[in-house]
Amino acid sequence: MRRLIQGGTIVNEGRSFIGSLIIEDDCIIEIIENNETPRGEFDEIVNTTGCFVLPGIIDDHVHFREPGLTEKADIESESRAAAYGGVTSYFEMPNTNPQTTTLEALQDKWERAKRSSHVNYSFFIGATNTNHTLFPQLDIHTIPGIKLFMGASTGNMLVDRREALEMTFRTAAELNLPVMTHCEDSSIINENMRVAKGQFGDDPDITHHWEIRSAEACWASSILAVELARKYKTQLHIAHISTEKELSLAAQPEDEGRITLEAVIAHIAFSNEDYLTKKALIKCNPSVKTTADRTAIRQALTDGRITVIGTDHAPHLLTQKQGGCAKAASGIPMVQFSLVTMLELVDEGVLTIEQMVELMSHAPARLFRIDQRGFLRKGYKADITIVSPNQPWTVDEDCIQSKCKWSPMMGHTYQWRVLHTFCNGHHLLNNGKFDNTVRGERITFRNE
């Protein structure tokens, strides 16, 4: 199968230029930098004049809820949502039921994804207080790293014993595997909740969520993670940075690039002022914090302190999102809307489209050493996303692909639209038409 993607603005490796791509089977075989019509015969020609042709988005942080929580989401529904959002690869988190903390549970997820994932996939193994001895048995070329919850979150996977933390960082360094951390100090959060309940009742209003899951709680945990990473020379990726202060933890020269920070859409798009209108729909852990924190995170997208943009896509049933700080579930489904949300910030001048592609495609591929993905290059897998400006559409229940059928973006009108998503050369999303037969591939990693 030969396909031609013709005439769009290709955004790749810091450059934007009019050109065409030729795909043969699952790979890119030619990149042409002009308006000329390439010679040869093609099974399909996609005219992308006026559109932007991007490497497929890589989301390093999703919760697809399978197995065990499939009333909220499953691999099929959420990978479909990913494709509609231009995401061609994802790394899924271990707080499912059972938790992905054994080799058997990891193998089960591979088999499930092979059957039902529409886009490319990989899975983090989760750390516990006792399972560090299994890490040397892992095939390090098939997983992105070890996920470590240094604060209690959905799934109750808190690792709180100092010895277990030390062994996780030490073993990961020996294996040359990244550790991705959720950093919040549970003792601080628990005390904050106790005080809030004393003042406001058993379910404090959602406007207090950012005070309970506080900046102090994030800092105390993040600084410990950095201390351990420096002690063992472990590659540390701190997930969902939510505070201005944590941005100072971005790798120093002596860290040799081993410490990186992820920002997710919730902390880029929202602030504590939005609790007044969106209520618990934007409740997530770590919490959405102040406007000043959001402004600082946006600034850090352009100066190297933030390395990667993910989503922390985490669906719940809408009934589970009712209530306040104690009762409403934490988590937001955003994988379908991450790219178009960031394109809005491109329009606002927060960052350039080239910087956005670096943060959402190139950087995760580079950071996790993904094989043959994340760039538009000859010989690389044809994971390609094509977006068009000036095509307004409004988010409603009908267009939401996630199984939970809600989003904090409901009612919002976007000006950008994802028109086409190619995954391994397959035309998965074609101007609103979805090929439900396509399945993604297992992502592989270099460990050099």
Steps between C-alpha positions, in 0.01 A plus 500: 500500500644833390352824626580862425439777754532807283531874533469568873728687737726235651605579857799294605823539698472875548402585144179565306491470123260421217554149379378145453550161660500165326399200707559143394331239718581603859792737445584843363720451194532856370470859624475760224552869575308678227165526325588264218282198439710190571520251218375148519174324570325518832218301652383811686575871472412725792493869410611694809519850352440749781554233765788421734667159483643392836672191637243298691452620856650281774319514834730375775231494768153346472269288714280281278347309795528148357488249663266530793357851458344465159170662594700825471717429196678225313790469261278497191298810587788709627738409218222605262476831685876530467483451124227762468733734686801431279676284761668201337689355799436484872655371822240369744526508878494206742218593741243265350344195666708294535782750517776462244758408760574142391632346181171314457293820519731670251469209257123514534501864393715424196248241390204730557660784304594273213133406467342842539733801488453713187832680549847406626540407862726428790454456873687613809575244765395630841723510807376381837663483842616144425531425126838650403648150471294428187635798305814317376268242341339764274571527130630856512446542125122469536409739783551877537595477867386456859207702637540598863216655701672703771158626605167320533285526188242300310577133552668527843851424372685721748865404556581655837785294646837669463675167442259417214552842341877460519491153346271613218729787402811287537366208294366729229841664466669160467254406222519842332121532534325832565299546819186707448370636828171630631625739769271608782568460872209307648563604859467868406186433293340296778561775754364763261187290447453456874514876552271570202238252621507668838429835337272407211343161579553145380520595130670840465399700196705428190644854507722379788652209306815694408549598865463142626717339232733791541812640338684410822399134462630492143829667587578274797458188288667632185812613683530151653474342153776727372717419801469126432555541125818694562620247758466204263537686167153380399312645205208676669192631320270691738144477377240779485692793648238731646693774683735779412745395772547150357621647173828576676562125512562483126834332437809689606823456299628247753190285442612431141141510373379230738223709662206603283158649565163424341212747478149376432209676334305561821776713653568678171136578419331561837556688827331502840263768369344238275372297797220759529352400163633153422478368856634146545525446123854639531579317823824310452807402700719699529241774519455783255660790683528878468499721193860592585596131496329453164676804355837371621436155352407654166821702502698185577371338180731721298823516704585133546381452857198296387614213280175323409127573480270211591136479604465282810181393322293342778129433437235451766126464472332838520316384812838445664600863433226643720581654836793686646856441616426175685228335292561587132743274314824652374579472130422664167452342153710718265677280243259600222546872567867540591630591154224745412533661844871556445434634149279764662802604707703517180240743365528701822878524465579294810729279290573435134367203310857373465541513880170321544611217270826476695312461830230262375686282247877541483580533870309194624658293222845626595452480877370142503724392209211383284592308187413665165219726619449860600657660191419531131808325360572263216480144629295596806155363569228699326333640812363828370241752616346759269322802647313786341447851639182704458265202527292582808322222689349478846555217747181314585414153622453368146856577394667366816654160431598416858270248660408737785343745245591821681786749500580826678518642147130440430347813345839632395551594134835414345628662181741215416387156388683169469416387146724198451687258723735244349634222721772275354387616156135408559254783431331462837304828508399644163313828532260366760488143370661246731644164395401283792701204368842662551713387791812671628836344574698432814754777543863400541780691670873531464694461824832656414 
